[in-house]
């Protein structure tokens, strides 16, 4: 009879086969898999660096109003007197100065730094919220389908296939204007939160299939393992089976798929704003900024540089951290 | 390894971008000739209409002149042509009853083209007009052009299958906007529409129920291009038009390319404006305005004798304007295309609110949002300065940056909540954001509601549309107040949809003025239109005049003879030539 791998202390040797693993714990005491993963993660420099960057990004996003207060400039303030006759910022590198850290946008003359701070907030909020929703839907449907099987499995698989067949772009193009009209008519103010919410829902509706399929496969594999059979033989109810036996063993794939969907949604939001269907002009957003900046590659490269570098760093950090997390949780899969 | 590569790529990206950003921008005001006034007359002396057109200095025959444009010209059927690109191309392949002698600087003279003079008002009441057709004009197969072929051209414009072109002549002849039901072309292919007769082969006679004093202008549109009835291929004519001009279409690849080569039957001595310098014209479709401008600037191979048809994109202007070496290859000219912040007068009924809107707008900031003075110049009148007889005035002087205090004073403490409908295109979103900033500064509460870009025009043309404000533009078909003010502000024309009166402005006194001025001879009209323009703005402020578009074009080093049409604001091709 085997123990559930997550059920209790196991000898360290079992889990540390991967290359990214930490040096063998000299004290010889047994560690839980969670503790082992943490040890591996802590020893991984990439993980630490990308993790630190992520924390920084999160802090900046959370503290956006505070930063605005200290910086003294809001995301909608215009400084057109500091633009030349062509609408381009005066001064060096797109108007970078002690007052405007990253310079000014051409045309409207808004401050790039504070718009990036708020854009970060929008992007991270959309991406994290969508990733959480995706994971929850994916895990619930995947586990139920995998564990219960039968007609439920057939239905979930069918819905998954249906969702995969839906054209994402067409829905993303058509749905927001329809919903806006439905909820706000033709003249009411549409709060920025509504656009953000619709975007999150669209991402969640289209994003859960990957997680659901992954989890369903894992659950089917686990279902036949001895510890599950043992638990079932001991008379465990479905609740216990799901939450005590199965889910603890699915932590790794769930976390990894979560960490990979976050950057996907960051770039997804940018891409949608890029083709003009994401958020409105008034909501600061990476995608819209990058989209507008691209034309200025020749005349105001600094405008391309700052948002470009920030979104590049953000996506890179999330991706690297996701990789490191996977390596730590599941060393056998490390590449 | 993967991480190091990522860091290296990131580092390189940062470095390259930072290096390219390293020169300081110290400003410097670009100059556009904005003060010029359009002058225009109808040439009564037949000698003005006589050919040949004066030679263009430095022009020689030969070479291929290429025109780069992103979107194709839908077709070249003269009776169906209404796009700027089409209106500028059709003169090369078709002649019209009258045409404009244009120096590209606003000095316009309407001359006879197929006709010997720009028409004769037989009874001096603008109801009966006669045109005497010039001798010696031939089609591309050598047949002479007579009044019959011109009449047939006008007749086929009644065909609902051939819709899309201007509709002035059709509506005037049968005196109703539903011209295609009033006279059925398909059932009467061998006859002419009511009111149009050809007393002999060289005379074309128009008889109208009401005075139509603008007829000489209206017949300069390609509706009057001649066509022998045996050459009418219906909807297919657009792919292979039958030429009466200096060039004929020799290759037509839909959406890709149009090649036009010399028409040997065209006689320069019969033509007051056109030339036949290049061996061929090639329209090449596909490159974006960005790509086309960069290609022409690079000036390699065939692009040396190429024109980028689209204006230089706003983001490239600073580079093009800042390069002294390009100065000889750029053309900068205001156009007659006027842009307004249209107020929906059916909703915003309080005059003081409309006046406050006029005081609040910061036109200088708006021009910066659009890309500077190479894209737009501020305007405070209803009619653009390129209109004949235009007079500059500012009914609500607010300085270049707007006068929010004056606007607040007019509002007298109220805070109107207005909805600004804006197309969801990138540029219009920015313009809307800018205007919202201006107006909220002056005490308004503005909600921006997005309208899908391709549906916006249809939506604002519906009376009873839900928005209070929207951006509108108007480019007249000829530079006379008659094709601007009554079209845009005559309240009696308002219907359920398809309105040109976007402002839904309706005032009986102003409507009566329209009727009065329209019956005056064209030469007397221009001054009166300018006065009425000012009166409408002062008494009613139905819109906020914003800016006129500026044409900024770049061409290759060997492309010559290009000027911006004072009538349409697009590049004119009649003088185009390839330099050696």
Boltz contact constraints between the chains, C-beta under 6 A:
constraints:
  - contact:
      token1: [A, 46]
      token2: [B, 3]
      max_distance: 6.0
  - contact:
      token1: [A, 78]
      token2: [B, 437]
      max_distance: 6.0
  - contact:
      token1: [A, 80]
      token2: [B, 365]
      max_distance: 6.0
  - contact:
      token1: [A, 80]
      token2: [B, 368]
      max_distance: 6.0
  - contact:
      token1: [A, 83]
      token2: [B, 368]
      max_distance: 6.0
  - contact:
      token1: [A, 84]
      token2: [B, 27]
      max_distance: 6.0
  - contact:
      token1: [A, 85]
      token2: [B, 29]
      max_distance: 6.0
  - contact:
      token1: [A, 85]
      token2: [B, 30]
      max_distance: 6.0
  - contact:
      token1: [A, 85]
      token2: [B, 372]
      max_distance: 6.0
  - contact:
      token1: [A, 85]
      token2: [B, 373]
      max_distance: 6.0
  - contact:
      token1: [A, 86]
      token2: [B, 317]
      max_distance: 6.0
  - contact:
      token1: [A, 86]
      token2: [B, 318]
      max_distance: 6.0
  - contact:
      token1: [A, 86]
      token2: [B, 372]
      max_distance: 6.0
  - contact:
      token1: [A, 87]
      token2: [B, 368]
      max_distance: 6.0
  - contact:
      token1: [A, 87]
      token2: [B, 371]
      max_distance: 6.0
  - contact:
      token1: [A, 87]
      token2: [B, 372]
      max_distance: 6.0
  - contact:
      token1: [A, 88]
      token2: [B, 318]
      max_distance: 6.0
  - contact:
      token1: [A, 90]
      token2: [B, 25]
      max_distance: 6.0
  - contact:
      token1: [A, 90]
      token2: [B, 27]
      max_distance: 6.0
  - contact:
      token1: [A, 91]
      token2: [B, 24]
      max_distance: 6.0
  - contact:
      token1: [A, 92]
      token2: [B, 24]
      max_distance: 6.0
  - contact:
      token1: [A, 93]
      token2: [B, 21]
      max_distance: 6.0
  - contact:
      token1: [A, 107]
      token2: [B, 369]
      max_distance: 6.0
  - contact:
      token1: [A, 107]
      token2: [B, 430]
      max_distance: 6.0
  - contact:
      token1: [A, 108]
      token2: [B, 369]
      max_distance: 6.0
  - contact:
      token1: [A, 108]
      token2: [B, 430]
      max_distance: 6.0
  - contact:
      token1: [A, 186]
      token2: [B, 466]
      max_distance: 6.0
  - contact:
      token1: [A, 187]
      token2: [B, 419]
      max_distance: 6.0
  - contact:
      token1: [A, 187]
      token2: [B, 466]
      max_distance: 6.0
  - contact:
      token1: [A, 189]
      token2: [B, 447]
      max_distance: 6.0
  - contact:
      token1: [A, 276]
      token2: [B, 424]
      max_distance: 6.0
  - contact:
      token1: [A, 281]
      token2: [B, 429]
      max_distance: 6.0
  - contact:
      token1: [A, 281]
      token2: [B, 433]
      max_distance: 6.0
  - contact:
      token1: [A, 295]
      token2: [B, 315]
      max_distance: 6.0
  - contact:
      token1: [A, 296]
      token2: [B, 315]
      max_distance: 6.0
  - contact:
      token1: [A, 298]
      token2: [B, 319]
      max_distance: 6.0
  - contact:
      token1: [A, 299]
      token2: [B, 315]
      max_distance: 6.0
  - contact:
      token1: [A, 299]
      token2: [B, 318]
      max_distance: 6.0
  - contact:
      token1: [A, 299]
      token2: [B, 319]
      max_distance: 6.0
  - contact:
      token1: [A, 301]
      token2: [B, 17]
      max_distance: 6.0
  - contact:
      token1: [A, 301]
      token2: [B, 20]
      max_distance: 6.0
  - contact:
      token1: [A, 301]
      token2: [B, 21]
      max_distance: 6.0
  - contact:
      token1: [A, 302]
      token2: [B, 21]
      max_distance: 6.0
  - contact:
      token1: [A, 305]
      token2: [B, 17]
      max_distance: 6.0
